[in-house]
């Protein structure tokens, strides 16, 4: 996500961030939706039509040869939870990778997030979420969605459950925002990794990444 998709205004009274991915990718969500559906269809075809690892018949062949209907029942019981979990993970990643337009406002009273629902491809309807600042905890720059081959960063915090905002945010802009939030009295813990992430982001922007050891960027590494 290009950092130019974010506009940041910080004063002694408020922090305001605008995130407008539709400005650079007006059909991004449509592509993300089609891509995600395609992945789900492909996975379903692989599960149904490929023979098993020993060269035996595929699930589809078993279904066609079964006259009792029991194979269909057992197949549905076995596959629906797996496909449901896989589909949920894909859509969760897609919501962050092809994000909706969003605004983030914080003053000394509350954090207010306005966001267009992901399936609203016309980008017209806005939903508002407000969290009293006294109830918000642990605001940090962190991974909000991951998939094999990549991770997406943004702001994460706790307010009656885990919340996230501003997907695609990069470390330099995140530090600017977090510094402003801390000045307003928000709960922003120190993050010793943030400065390293900033160096990595600046290296990528200016094309010099040869010095980087990315192993510490692995979100699963303690």
Beta strands, then each sheet from edge to edge (+ up, - down):
strand 1: 6-10
strand 2: 15-19
strand 3: 102-106
strand 4: 110-116
strand 5: 126-132
strand 6: 137-147
strand 7: 150-158
strand 8: 162-165
sheet 1: 1+ 2- 3+ 4- 5+
sheet 2: 6+ 7- 8+
end
